[in-house]
Amino acid sequence: MTDREALGSIGADEQNRRDVLTPGNRFLGRVVACDGYHAVIAAQAPNGETTLTELWSVGRLVSISVGQNRVVALVASMQSATKAWDERDANLFHIDVELMGEVHAEPDGREVFSAGITRYPYIGAIAHRIRHADLRRIYDGNAGDSCAIGELTQDETIEATIHVPSMLSKHFAVLGSTGVGKSSAISLLLRKAVEADPKLRVLILDPHNEFAAAFPDMAVTVDPDTLELPFWLMRLDEFAEVIFRGRPAIPEEYDVLRETIPEAKRAFRGGMEGGLLRRQIDRAGLTADTPVPYRMTDLLAQIDERIGRLEGRAEKPALRTLKSRLLAALDDPRYRFMFTTGAVDDSFQEILAKIFRLPGEGRPITAFQLAGIPGEVVNAVASVLCRMAFDIGLWSEGAAHILVLCEEAHRYVPADAALGFLPTRQAIARIAKEGRKYGVSLGIVTQRPSELDPTILSQCSTVFAMRLSNLRDQEIIRSAIPTASSSTTTFLSAIGNGEAIAFGEAVPVPMRMRFTRLPQNRLPRPHQHAEEGWVGTSKPLDLGVIVARMRAVSGPDISAFQQRYEATERQQATAPGILDHIEGQTEAYEPYAPAMLPGMPQSPSDNLFANPQLDRFNSLRRQILSGDIDGEPQRDAGLRRPPGGFSRKP
C-alpha cells in the first residue's frame, strides 16, 4: 500500500486533523508488528525521495493512533527492508519503536498523558509525527514542585522539566565521562532544588575543590584551614582509620583503643561543665563510639598506666607501638583539624550548625573541600559527615531536609567490596536505603558507573545519563535501572556536551534533553581554565607558600626576604664585578661572610686571591729560613736560631 492509499483509508475526522500528503506531513506509516513493549512500523519513500525518512530519527518520539487514544513510542532503530536503496522506485523501510505510554481523554474532556497503555496498537494502525501539544502534555511540568532545567533536544521550544520532590526523596545520579558537563549540570540541579525546597540543606563532598566558585552567593566553603572536626566525633573504626593511616588495624592495638577510650571519656567527664550532659552520659553509658569529648592526654595516660603494670608483659610492645602511632598523629600538621587546641571543647552543636547550615543564614549549601585532606583520612571524614547527616534527619523527625552530594562517588562506594572504607560504604548505603523516610537525600556523581556499587546506583530512582563511551558503563546503567529501555542507552556515546538522557521518578518518560547553560560566574571551576589552555591571573607565584602547603606547616612570611634577595640578585647580575661594592645599598643579601671563603678578599681594595693568614705564614717561614726575624725578641724556644743558623737537610 502506498502512502496516498493509506491516507485514503483514514477517517474524515482524522484527515481533518492531518495535513494532506506533502513533504513534511505527519503521516509516516503503519504498524506491521507489535508485542507488549515494542512495535514495528512499515513506511515507504516513493521515487527514492527521503522526505519521509528525514522525519525519523533514533531517540525521537512518534504517535500511533488507536481509536481516540494516541500511543507514544520512542524510535529505537530503523533499516531498509531490502538492505538497498532505489533512486527511482518506492523504498520500503522498517522502524522499531518502544511503547512509552499514551495520550487519552479524561471524562471532563481534558487530554492527559499516562505511562500505562490501555489499548495496544493493532496491525495497520497509523503512525505519525507526534503533535507539538502532545509533547507538551508528556513533559508538562504543571505540578507545583516541577521546574525547568533545559529544553528537549527534539523540540527546543519545549522545556525539559523535572519533579524536584521525586528526585530528592528517592535520590538521583548524574553519570558521564570527563568533560561532558556533569559539574555544570549538578550546579543547575542544586540551584533548582534549593529554590523548590527552601528547607533543603546541601552538603557537597567536593574532592576537586570546584563547587565553591559555582555558588558564591549560596554556599560556605569548608577547607582544611577552616575545618574543625574533633577526633572525639569519630567512631572507633573511623578513629582507627586515621591512626593506622588507612591500613588494617592491628587487633591487639584496636582492642586497647576500645578499652581505653571509654576510660579517657570518664576521666574527662568530671571536668565537664554542665550537669545535663554529665547526667545523660551517666544514664546512657559510655562506649568508644559515644560522641562526647575526651583528652588525648587522658588516653595516653591510660596507655602509660598499662605499660607500667608488672603484669601483661606480652602486650607492652603493642602498647608502645600504639602510643607511638597516637603521638605521630598528634605531631602531624596535616591532622591539625582533628587535634586543635579547642578539640576537647563540647562544640558538637556548633559543628553541626556550621557544616550542615542549620539554620543557614541565607547560605544553604556547604562545599566541603577534600583536596587538601590527607588521603588516608578522607574516607574517615566522609564517613563522619554522611553518618551525621543521617542522624540529623533521624533525630530531627523530618524537621531538617538534607542532601548529601557525593562527587566521584566510586571512591567511597566502589563495586569491589574489598576496596574502600567499610564505615563510609555503610553510611552512604544507609542514606540510600532509609534516608527518604527521614528527609535525607543522596546525590551520586561519577564518571565510572561500572566501578560504583550497583546496589547504591539501583537506589537512585532518577538518573541523568550524559555521554558515556565505555560499553561496560552503559551496560551497568541498563542493568541497574529497570525502567531504562535498551534504546535509551544505545546512543549514550553519541550525545553532545551538556546533553543527557533523563529517566526515572522525576520525569514521566525518558527524555533526551539539553541542560540550560549557566553564566560564567556560576560555573564550577577549580582553576581558571579555558579551552585554549590555562588562563593566567595577576596573582604572583610564591614558591614559599607552595612549599609550606606541601609540608602542611604554617611557616613565616618570607615574601619580604624573597623580594630583597631577588633585588640583590638583579643588582649583582648587572654590576661590572660580582663582588664590587654597590653604592647606596643598605641591605645586601650575603649567603656567606667573606672571611669564610678561602681566597676571597676582605675589602674591595684587596687582591682577589689574597689571604692574610697565608701571607703571614709564608712571611714567617721565609724569615726563619733566612735567619732574620726582623729584630724581634726570640722568646719562643722553638724559634731560636742554633749556631750556624737554620739549615735544611738534603
Secondary structure, DSSP 8 states (H G I E B T S, - for coil): --HHHHHHTS-HHHHHHS--SSTT-SEEEEEEEE-SSEEEEEEEEGGG--TTGGG--TT-EEEEEETTEEEEEEEEEEEETTSS--SSS-EEEEEEEEEEEEEEE-TTS-EEEESS-SS---TT-EEEE--HHHHHHHT---STTEEEEEEESS-TTSEEEEEHHHHHHT-EEEE--TTSSHHHHHHHHHHHHHHH-TTEEEEEEETTS-STTT-TTTEEEE-TTT----GGGS-HHHHHHHHTTTS---HHHHHHHHHHHHHHHHHHHTT-S-HHHHHHHHHH---TT------HHHHHHHHHHHHHSSS-GGGHHHHHHHHHHHHHHHH-GGGTTTS-TTTTS--HHHHHHHHTTSS-TT--EEEEE-TTS-HHHHHHHHHHHHHHHHHHHHHTTTSSEEEEEEETGGGTSBSSTTSS-HHHHHHHHHHHHHGGGTTEEEEEEES-GGGB-HHHHHT--EEEE-----HHHHHHHHHH-TT--HHHHHTTTT--TTEEEEEETTSSS-EEEEE----GGGS--SS-EETTEE---SS---HHHHHHHHTT------HHHHHHHHHHHHHHHHSSSTT---TT-S----SS-GGGSTT--SSTTS-TT--HHHHHHHHHHHHHHHT--TT-----GGG---TT------
